[in-house]
Amino acid sequence: MVDSSRASASQRRLSRGKRNGLAALALAIGTAMIGCCGRNAPQPPSIEFTTIPEASEGGPDKVVTIGGRVSGVRSGQRLVLFAKSGVWWVQPLVNEPFTSIEPDSSWQTKTHLGLEYGALLVDESYQPPPTLDRLPAAGGAIIAVATVAGRASATLAARTISFAGYDWEVRQTVSDRGGLLNHYDPKNAWVDEQGRLHLKIEKRERVEGAASPWSCAEVILKRSLGYGTYVVVVRDTSHLEPSAVLSVITWDPSAADPSHREMGIELTKWGDADSKNAQFVVQPYYVPTNVSRFDVPAGMLAHSLRWEPGRASFRTQRGDSATASSAVVAEHQFTSGVPTPGGEAIRMALYVFGYPKAPLTRGTEVIIEKFMYLP
């Protein structure tokens, strides 16, 4: 006969042991589930830079590649890139401010140079401004924000030529002037034995960062001249195709204003065969009173600018001099929006317009006979 009190005590101990074992098992399973769920929990969105451009004060003249990866991205989200040069400028263009994210979460686009670079992961409702004094924090339509300093520069050795008694730097990097990422080859600008400057457009193999098979030419005066009279004598440009552009402008890459103290003469039909082939302009060009369009004839022409406080007087005349006796083809005087001197310098470029009705079909060359400046 079994002692019932001893049996009950044994049963109670067994029951407690089972309960303790089950509790321990439940705790172990719970801990494992928490660890598993923790590992699989969605990570907060973040942006990484893997291709970082060099640090530079920047400006619109050079365009390079920038890229990286995004984690935690959702359908419909995209990136907005900025480069800091004085202020934060949206990249790569004001009218192309969004960068798509690839299925593997990578991204890549073009950017102008800056001392720092910023990226915003945004939803479809975000509309970026052209510039920002400072980048916004995450919140609302902005999902994540990241910045990175530009890397140490490995700048190409500058090439300089002498023309008309002045030193000019020859451009040798990509630029989006005219809305197309053109390559500028230093071989396309030279001075001949008679002292004349040659600028050339030539079809060559594409280079990294360029969207066009055409290589272009540009020279930049290595000093600022300020107020005074500028004269450029150009040989016949009647052979230029509608999408070729010869521009002689002032330009200040360090200026804070978007127009960069730009004004000058541009010989082009802007890709439209039915358009006039020349204009005087004070930027911004979209202000109707800032542009004067006209036609230039075949033959040698002298283009002049008299720059004074609050006044920019342009004139185009036949022949090789801007004298009173030379026949006037066109003239115009601007008194609104005329820039003051700063760090601007004269630039002369031959390049391809990016939005043509009549695309370029062949290379071309322009000869600039003279450049003169009188204070």
DANORMO-V699506 format. One record per backbone hydrogen bond with DSSP energy under -0.5 kcal/mol. NH is the residue of the N-H (numbers start at 1). CO is the residue of the C=O. If there is no record, write none. Layout:
nh=NH co=CO
nh=NH co=CO
This chain:
nh=4 co=2
nh=7 co=3
nh=8 co=4
nh=9 co=5
nh=10 co=6
nh=11 co=7
nh=12 co=8
nh=13 co=9
nh=14 co=10
nh=15 co=11
nh=16 co=12
nh=17 co=13
nh=18 co=14
nh=19 co=15
nh=20 co=16
nh=21 co=17
nh=22 co=18
nh=23 co=19
nh=24 co=20
nh=25 co=21
nh=26 co=22
nh=27 co=23
nh=28 co=24
nh=29 co=25
nh=30 co=26
nh=31 co=27
nh=32 co=28
nh=33 co=29
nh=34 co=30
nh=35 co=31
nh=36 co=32
nh=37 co=33
nh=38 co=34
nh=39 co=35
nh=40 co=36
nh=41 co=37
nh=46 co=71
nh=48 co=69
nh=50 co=48
nh=50 co=67
nh=51 co=67
nh=52 co=50
nh=53 co=51
nh=55 co=151
nh=56 co=114
nh=59 co=113
nh=62 co=59
nh=63 co=174
nh=64 co=111
nh=66 co=109
nh=67 co=51
nh=68 co=107
nh=69 co=48
nh=70 co=105
nh=71 co=46
nh=77 co=74
nh=78 co=122
nh=79 co=99
nh=80 co=120
nh=81 co=91
nh=81 co=97
nh=82 co=118
nh=83 co=89
nh=84 co=116
nh=85 co=83
nh=85 co=87
nh=87 co=85
nh=88 co=132
nh=89 co=83
nh=89 co=87
nh=90 co=130
nh=91 co=81
nh=93 co=96
nh=96 co=93
nh=99 co=79
nh=102 co=106
nh=105 co=102
nh=107 co=68
nh=109 co=66
nh=111 co=64
nh=113 co=62
nh=114 co=54
nh=115 co=84
nh=116 co=84
nh=117 co=148
nh=118 co=82
nh=119 co=146
nh=120 co=80
nh=121 co=144
nh=122 co=78
nh=122 co=120
nh=123 co=141
nh=126 co=123
nh=128 co=126
nh=132 co=88
nh=139 co=142
nh=142 co=139
nh=143 co=121
nh=143 co=141
nh=144 co=121
nh=146 co=119
nh=148 co=117
nh=150 co=115
nh=151 co=53
nh=159 co=170
nh=161 co=168
nh=163 co=161
nh=163 co=166
nh=166 co=163
nh=168 co=161
nh=169 co=220
nh=170 co=159
nh=171 co=169
nh=171 co=218
nh=175 co=182
nh=176 co=60
nh=179 co=176
nh=180 co=177
nh=182 co=175
nh=182 co=180
nh=183 co=214
nh=185 co=183
nh=185 co=216
nh=188 co=185
nh=189 co=186
nh=190 co=198
nh=192 co=196
nh=195 co=192
nh=197 co=368
nh=198 co=190
nh=199 co=366
nh=200 co=188
nh=201 co=364
nh=202 co=215
nh=204 co=202
nh=204 co=213
nh=210 co=207
nh=211 co=181
nh=212 co=181
nh=215 co=202
nh=216 co=183
nh=217 co=350
nh=219 co=348
nh=220 co=169
nh=221 co=346
nh=222 co=167
nh=228 co=307
nh=229 co=374
nh=230 co=305
nh=231 co=372
nh=232 co=303
nh=233 co=370
nh=234 co=232
nh=234 co=301
nh=235 co=367
nh=240 co=237
nh=244 co=241
nh=245 co=351
nh=246 co=267
nh=247 co=245
nh=247 co=349
nh=248 co=265
nh=249 co=347
nh=250 co=263
nh=251 co=345
nh=252 co=260
nh=253 co=251
nh=255 co=252
nh=260 co=257
nh=262 co=259
nh=263 co=250
nh=264 co=281
nh=265 co=248
nh=266 co=279
nh=267 co=246
nh=268 co=266
nh=269 co=242
nh=271 co=242
nh=272 co=269
nh=273 co=271
nh=275 co=272
nh=278 co=294
nh=279 co=266
nh=280 co=292
nh=281 co=264
nh=282 co=290
nh=283 co=262
nh=287 co=284
nh=288 co=286
nh=290 co=287
nh=291 co=288
nh=292 co=280
nh=294 co=278
nh=301 co=234
nh=302 co=317
nh=303 co=232
nh=303 co=301
nh=304 co=315
nh=305 co=230
nh=306 co=313
nh=307 co=228
nh=307 co=305
nh=308 co=306
nh=308 co=311
nh=311 co=308
nh=312 co=334
nh=313 co=306
nh=314 co=312
nh=314 co=332
nh=315 co=304
nh=316 co=330
nh=317 co=302
nh=318 co=327
nh=319 co=300
nh=323 co=321
nh=326 co=323
nh=329 co=316
nh=330 co=316
nh=332 co=314
nh=334 co=312
nh=345 co=251
nh=347 co=249
nh=348 co=219
nh=349 co=247
nh=350 co=217
nh=351 co=245
nh=353 co=243
nh=354 co=178
nh=357 co=271
nh=358 co=271
nh=359 co=357
nh=364 co=201
nh=366 co=199
nh=368 co=197
nh=368 co=366
nh=369 co=233
nh=369 co=367
nh=370 co=233
nh=372 co=231
nh=374 co=229
